[in-house]
Structures are given as structure tokens and as C-alpha cells.
Amino acid sequence: MHPPVTLRALKATAAVVPLPTPLRTASGVIADSPLVLIDLETSAGLTGHAYLMGYTPLTLKALVQLLETLGEELTGAVVAPEALTQRFAARFRLLGTAGLLGMALAGIEMAAWDVLAKQAGLPLYQLLGGASRPVKAYASFGMDGLELGQRLTSDAVANGFRAVKIKAGYASLAEDIAVIRGVRAAIGPEVALMVDFNQSLSVPEAIRRGLALDEEGLAWIEEPVLQDDYAGHARVAAALRTPVQLGENWFGLREMGRALDLAACDLVMPDIMKIGGVSAFREAAALASLHSLPVSSHLFHEVTAHLMTVIQTPHYLEVMDLAAAVLQAPMRFEDGHAVLPSGPGNGLAWDPAAVARYRLN
């Protein structure tokens, strides 16, 4: 039996990492990936790794400070993810744990699971009770217009992906349809095509466009209206034949529960950083299974690929290389499936030279 491992230090490094292609959405362009890399150093000499995505560089210094302050408070604590979560829940009950604080706490929890898997000498999925198997994935792209959208998605299909996602919400329905049909022509009829509106439509407009898109054979329509308008999403979902996808912006299980109580979606895709970490993602998947809803992931595919092997209703792993440029060994994909790492932990390991190059001072 392994002795308890305690936290010695937490290091947080902000890095602005270039994306292979700028991520265009209906609400703006993300040209680079603003990340915080977490190193959870322990008494056993093991270091747990995780990263956060800050969406804008404006959040990075605040996230680093939060993480370092939390790490100081936890020095000497046993690295036990469930106990850490309970400790933080009590510590911040009056404040709440949404927003940047919740993101920081989730990052610590993910890194703690990485430590435990390394201590056990097992890949994370195996520590959690999963078996090694390919995990079905889709390649995720932005609002790239017709020509670039066709090129990016057809390249993904040529590389083995059997599902792709593009972003929509152009100025008119006609433009949305033109891009969607153009991408469909490029990828062929057998490839699953998802469309993400990134909260850009009103409820009536979402229903109008969604009814037109019902004829396009889409695998899902994602976040057509404001993400926390669960009643609005329910109206859209009830009106359309195409499944409505929701969940990447749920901060915790209670928000997810409210959405499901209102039948706001047909599919769910929790974000491991926002939902609360490894354990919370599994709880979210269990809640989805009670409603017989398929579960996809949002971002962070290096960690969530492990979790897709241990949940009851797995659907798709989202693939968007936010951190590949600072990793020693980015996750591999074969025939549209993630190849799980065989070594201990979650598989994250930083490339020191790349981190130094992109570090935000």
C-alpha cells in the first residue's frame, strides 16, 4: 500500500500559445491559446500536470495568482482529489466557485488525479477503472468561411476523422446554409457534421434557422442561444428535429441539473475545467445517463479521453489542439479515434523549450 503523498508546492505558468489556425466564432476571433500550465509538486517527487484555458490573456495573471495562493494554503495537505474538493467547497461556500476560482480549483483537482495515477504506476483511465480502447473523436474548427472551412474539414477527413464540427452564425441564414452545404460537399455524406452557433442567435431566429437546417442532416446544433437561457434552449430543442447540444459553459452540476430539468438539450458536452474536474465530469456523465443522454467532451482532450472510457453513455471527444505546441508528446489519433497513452498519469508533459518561448512574463 502506498503511503499518503502530500503537496509540497504548486507552480503555475501562463503561456500564450499560437493556434495552427485562428479560432473564429460569431463573437470574435481567438488567435492564440491563453493557457495556465499547472505543476503540482509532491513529497513523493511526483509532479501532477494539468492546464487551464483562460479564453483571453486578460485572465492569465489572475488565474496564476489564484493558483499560487491556493497552493500555499494546501502545502502539506494529502493529495486526495475528493478531499481537496470537499475542503474547497467548505472554504468557499459563501463566495461560490464559479468563474476563475472554479477553473483554478478544477485545475488543481485534475493535477491531483495525475499524481495518484503516477503513484499507482497506471494511466489515468486504468486507475479510474477503464480499459484501453480507441475513443471516438471529432475535429473541431471555427467560423472559417467556405473555402477555408472546406480545406480544413477535408484535411481532417483525409487524416482519418469521421466527424467534424464547424461554427456558424453568419449574418444571414443563406450564408450559414452555403457554408454548411459547401463543407458537406467537401467531406462527403458519410462524415458526421456538427454546427456550433456559440450563443449568437435569439430564440425565434434559432428556431427559424434550425428548422431550415433540419434538412441538412446535421449531427447536432450547438448553443444556438445564450448558454444560460435554458428555457430558450428548451423551446429550440422542442421545435427542431436536429439534436441540440449544450453544456460547455455549465459551472458545476447544479447548472447542468437545471438545464436537464427544463429539457434544454438532447445531448450534453461538459467542459472538465468548468464542470469541476475529473470527479465532477464523471458525476455529470452519470447524471446524463439517468436522462439517457449521450455525453461528449469540450476541449482538454488529453484528459477527457481517459474519462470517455469509464462513463456509461460516451459520444464524441472534441479535438482542438490548444496545448499541442507546449507538449512533449501531443495525443495521437488514428482512424478518427484518440489513442490513449500507455504510461502512468494523464499523459501531459511540458516541452521546456516551448514553454520558455511562449511564457507570458
ZAKE-493127 format. One line per field, with one value per residue (C-alpha): x, y negated, z. Coordinates in Angstrom, 3 decimals. Layout:
BEGIN
u = X  ...
v = Y  ...
w = Z  ...
This chain:
BEGIN
u = 0.000  1.352  1.947  -0.021  1.506  1.413  1.529  4.899  4.377  2.160  3.626  1.500  2.900  0.996  1.669  0.134  0.395  -0.170  -3.031  -2.492  -5.473  -7.092  -10.382  -13.147  -16.517  -19.685  -18.485  -14.859  -11.509  -9.139  -5.758  -3.750  -4.462  -4.093  -3.114  -2.038  0.167  -0.078  2.682  1.603  4.814  4.617  6.547  6.999  8.876  5.907  4.538  0.959  0.180  -2.919  -3.687  -6.409  -7.682  -8.304  -10.081  -8.330  -4.842  -6.550  -7.419  -3.994  -2.334  -5.410  -5.501  -1.805  -2.225  -5.282  -3.497  -0.358  -2.368  -4.432  -1.254  0.245  -2.874  -2.662  1.033  1.341  -2.149  -2.624  -3.051  -6.570  -8.841  -12.163  -10.917  -9.492  -12.821  -14.711  -12.216  -12.611  -16.405  -16.465  -13.830  -15.697  -19.311  -20.263  -18.354  -19.245  -16.896  -17.999  -15.763  -11.993  -11.952  -13.806  -11.444  -8.421  -9.893  -10.629  -7.057  -5.723  -8.118  -7.023  -3.356  -4.051  -5.547  -2.435  -0.313  -2.409  -2.179  1.596  1.879  -0.064  2.046  -1.100  -2.592  -5.406  -8.107  -6.886  -6.769  -10.408  -11.386  -11.389  -9.899  -7.635  -9.686  -9.868  -12.056  -14.262  -13.326  -14.273  -12.101  -13.317  -12.936  -14.037  -16.181  -13.817  -15.986  -16.493  -13.047  -11.011  -13.759  -13.747  -9.968  -9.678  -12.500  -11.481  -7.909  -9.305  -11.243  -8.117  -6.358  -8.969  -11.641  -15.198  -16.775  -16.069  -17.563  -17.719  -19.001  -21.899  -23.951  -23.154  -25.079  -27.779  -29.292  -28.310  -24.632  -24.937  -26.518  -23.941  -21.024  -22.677  -23.522  -20.068  -18.394  -20.746  -19.737  -16.079  -16.281  -18.848  -22.179  -20.839  -18.953  -20.848  -21.132  -21.849  -22.571  -21.864  -23.599  -21.710  -24.809  -25.234  -28.984  -32.232  -34.725  -37.002  -34.033  -32.573  -35.863  -36.074  -32.539  -32.785  -35.914  -34.103  -31.054  -33.218  -32.894  -29.064  -28.545  -26.502  -25.380  -26.196  -26.729  -24.734  -25.520  -27.851  -28.892  -27.371  -25.876  -27.724  -31.124  -32.249  -35.924  -34.980  -32.895  -35.831  -38.066  -35.483  -34.936  -38.682  -39.093  -36.277  -35.612  -31.859  -30.464  -29.476  -26.115  -25.387  -23.056  -19.621  -20.430  -22.036  -20.199  -20.927  -23.556  -26.364  -26.342  -26.378  -29.254  -31.327  -30.747  -31.783  -34.841  -36.041  -35.228  -32.900  -30.908  -30.814  -27.065  -24.565  -20.911  -19.485  -16.201  -13.923  -12.454  -15.824  -17.785  -15.215  -12.529  -12.228  -14.679  -17.264  -17.067  -17.836  -20.747  -22.030  -21.843  -23.746  -26.450  -26.657  -27.005  -30.048  -31.646  -30.366  -28.333  -25.086  -22.036  -19.375  -16.428  -15.421  -11.721  -8.946  -8.954  -5.723  -7.505  -11.099  -10.097  -9.336  -12.773  -14.635  -13.602  -15.355  -18.688  -21.922  -23.089  -19.945  -20.487  -17.649  -14.315  -13.763  -10.303  -8.871  -5.129  -4.960  -1.808  -0.038  2.694  3.888  3.593  6.418  4.052  0.658  -2.102  -2.188  -5.259  -5.806  -8.855  -10.721  -10.078  -7.838  -5.017  -4.775  -1.272  0.196  2.399  1.425  -0.760  -2.819  -0.065  0.634  4.303  5.577  8.228  10.502  11.864  8.378  7.107  10.008  9.254  5.549  5.644  3.806  6.064
v = 0.000  -3.404  -5.949  -9.226  -11.774  -15.386  -18.631  -20.363  -23.226  -24.392  -26.210  -27.990  -29.258  -31.488  -30.887  -32.320  -29.518  -30.048  -28.118  -26.382  -28.385  -31.339  -30.259  -32.420  -32.459  -34.513  -36.635  -37.202  -35.674  -33.772  -33.991  -32.317  -29.885  -31.584  -28.783  -28.305  -25.248  -23.657  -21.677  -20.079  -19.040  -16.442  -14.880  -11.687  -13.510  -13.096  -16.093  -16.272  -18.228  -19.963  -23.093  -25.713  -27.674  -31.316  -32.274  -35.668  -36.653  -39.135  -36.253  -34.662  -36.725  -36.417  -32.643  -32.301  -34.319  -32.304  -29.013  -30.048  -31.344  -28.163  -26.118  -27.933  -27.166  -23.477  -22.943  -19.754  -18.530  -14.945  -14.755  -13.286  -14.822  -14.126  -15.505  -18.595  -19.223  -18.948  -21.253  -23.902  -23.562  -24.379  -27.102  -28.986  -28.190  -31.849  -33.037  -30.225  -28.529  -29.665  -31.665  -31.884  -30.404  -27.309  -26.956  -27.127  -24.554  -22.191  -22.520  -21.513  -18.560  -17.347  -17.614  -15.702  -12.813  -12.820  -12.426  -9.490  -7.727  -8.196  -6.922  -3.813  -3.427  -3.412  -5.505  -7.649  -5.674  -2.449  -3.985  -5.024  -1.502  -1.923  0.282  -0.734  -1.272  -3.824  -6.825  -8.201  -11.815  -14.733  -17.522  -20.960  -24.116  -27.723  -30.035  -29.827  -30.661  -28.443  -27.979  -27.627  -25.589  -23.128  -22.805  -22.318  -19.805  -17.803  -17.639  -16.269  -13.609  -12.726  -12.266  -9.735  -11.738  -10.621  -13.614  -17.359  -20.499  -23.993  -27.236  -29.170  -32.255  -34.298  -37.453  -35.525  -32.062  -31.903  -32.259  -29.570  -27.187  -27.962  -27.167  -24.059  -22.674  -23.527  -21.716  -18.762  -18.560  -18.569  -15.903  -13.588  -12.217  -9.625  -12.026  -13.418  -17.215  -19.317  -23.069  -25.433  -28.833  -29.991  -31.600  -34.053  -33.794  -34.879  -32.119  -32.956  -33.208  -29.957  -28.212  -29.769  -28.771  -25.437  -24.439  -25.211  -23.239  -20.245  -19.379  -19.284  -16.050  -17.624  -15.530  -18.426  -22.175  -23.569  -26.519  -28.356  -30.902  -32.351  -29.420  -30.042  -30.545  -27.016  -27.793  -29.282  -26.247  -24.037  -25.921  -25.475  -21.782  -21.117  -22.803  -21.028  -17.518  -18.104  -17.376  -20.411  -20.197  -22.123  -22.064  -23.549  -26.544  -24.747  -25.733  -22.739  -20.049  -22.277  -24.301  -21.088  -19.784  -22.912  -22.568  -18.925  -19.589  -22.021  -19.619  -22.277  -19.864  -16.450  -15.954  -17.128  -18.159  -19.188  -21.076  -19.378  -22.717  -24.394  -21.422  -20.915  -18.416  -14.660  -13.575  -16.199  -15.198  -11.617  -12.800  -14.890  -11.817  -9.779  -12.461  -12.412  -8.641  -8.930  -11.011  -8.609  -11.441  -10.861  -12.630  -14.401  -16.394  -20.027  -20.809  -19.304  -16.090  -14.855  -14.353  -13.788  -10.944  -8.923  -9.695  -8.708  -5.105  -4.999  -6.752  -4.997  -6.980  -8.186  -10.018  -12.131  -13.502  -17.058  -17.579  -21.071  -21.373  -24.180  -22.935  -20.788  -23.400  -23.116  -19.336  -16.843  -14.307  -15.538  -12.934  -10.716  -9.946  -7.009  -6.491  -9.265  -7.835  -9.007  -6.643  -6.540  -6.879  -3.770  -5.477  -6.482  -9.556  -11.580  -11.828  -15.549  -16.565  -20.033  -20.831  -23.160  -24.998  -25.654  -26.805  -29.242  -30.522  -31.188  -32.076  -35.258  -37.280
w = 0.000  -0.973  1.810  1.539  -0.797  0.350  -1.579  -1.499  -3.928  -6.763  -9.732  -12.315  -15.611  -18.013  -21.704  -24.853  -27.386  -31.123  -32.692  -36.051  -37.367  -35.556  -33.987  -35.430  -33.683  -34.036  -31.102  -32.110  -33.025  -30.731  -32.445  -29.688  -26.878  -23.459  -21.086  -17.494  -17.001  -13.551  -11.844  -8.561  -6.808  -4.053  -1.207  -3.249  -6.001  -8.348  -10.212  -11.418  -14.564  -15.858  -17.821  -17.922  -20.899  -19.981  -23.256  -23.190  -21.980  -19.644  -17.284  -17.061  -14.323  -12.136  -12.648  -11.832  -8.633  -7.610  -8.186  -6.322  -3.356  -3.216  -3.435  -0.455  1.583  0.663  1.381  3.391  2.520  1.347  -2.420  -2.416  -5.097  -3.355  -0.024  -1.734  -3.469  -0.175  1.526  -1.148  -1.161  2.557  2.261  -0.481  0.352  0.859  -2.211  -4.583  -7.018  -10.457  -12.767  -12.448  -8.953  -10.115  -13.053  -10.740  -8.365  -11.247  -12.452  -9.043  -8.937  -12.380  -11.412  -8.185  -10.177  -12.358  -9.201  -7.982  -11.331  -11.392  -7.839  -8.849  -11.998  -14.136  -16.946  -15.563  -17.383  -15.788  -12.312  -12.844  -13.863  -17.617  -20.301  -23.144  -26.278  -29.088  -28.205  -30.990  -31.722  -33.933  -35.290  -34.199  -36.303  -36.302  -38.380  -41.319  -44.305  -47.304  -48.843  -45.635  -43.985  -46.874  -46.781  -43.017  -42.754  -45.817  -44.451  -41.179  -43.060  -45.046  -41.683  -40.582  -38.750  -39.423  -37.702  -37.864  -36.356  -37.777  -36.313  -37.813  -37.059  -40.162  -40.951  -42.778  -42.909  -46.573  -45.628  -42.951  -45.444  -48.144  -45.820  -44.360  -47.799  -49.081  -46.204  -46.662  -50.319  -49.291  -46.579  -48.170  -46.976  -44.519  -42.231  -39.220  -39.358  -36.269  -36.203  -33.289  -33.122  -29.996  -28.434  -31.307  -32.057  -30.448  -29.704  -32.675  -35.030  -33.703  -34.423  -37.892  -38.838  -37.082  -38.993  -42.251  -41.098  -40.225  -43.909  -43.825  -41.873  -39.065  -36.096  -33.774  -33.423  -30.504  -28.219  -30.604  -27.929  -24.757  -22.887  -19.610  -21.271  -20.546  -21.177  -24.553  -25.436  -24.470  -26.920  -29.666  -28.884  -28.911  -32.298  -34.173  -35.408  -35.259  -31.763  -29.687  -27.905  -24.694  -21.709  -22.318  -20.097  -17.169  -13.988  -11.790  -11.593  -10.339  -13.557  -15.541  -13.444  -14.088  -17.834  -17.852  -15.696  -18.388  -21.262  -22.665  -24.821  -26.461  -25.996  -23.370  -23.507  -20.117  -20.016  -17.491  -16.378  -15.812  -14.502  -11.732  -12.730  -13.163  -10.466  -11.407  -15.073  -14.082  -11.936  -14.850  -17.076  -14.500  -14.376  -18.170  -18.176  -15.877  -18.641  -21.354  -22.906  -24.851  -23.395  -25.447  -24.132  -24.605  -25.142  -22.938  -24.959  -23.374  -20.025  -21.105  -23.436  -20.309  -18.884  -22.029  -21.300  -17.910  -18.498  -19.401  -22.454  -24.298  -27.575  -29.031  -27.832  -29.087  -30.573  -30.658  -30.142  -27.590  -25.901  -28.501  -29.050  -25.420  -25.021  -25.364  -26.929  -28.150  -28.171  -31.255  -33.346  -35.667  -37.877  -36.068  -32.602  -29.764  -28.868  -25.087  -23.606  -22.008  -19.412  -15.873  -15.376  -17.814  -20.436  -20.110  -20.067  -20.948  -23.541  -21.515  -24.546  -25.913  -22.517  -22.266  -25.768  -25.162  -21.481  -20.513  -18.243
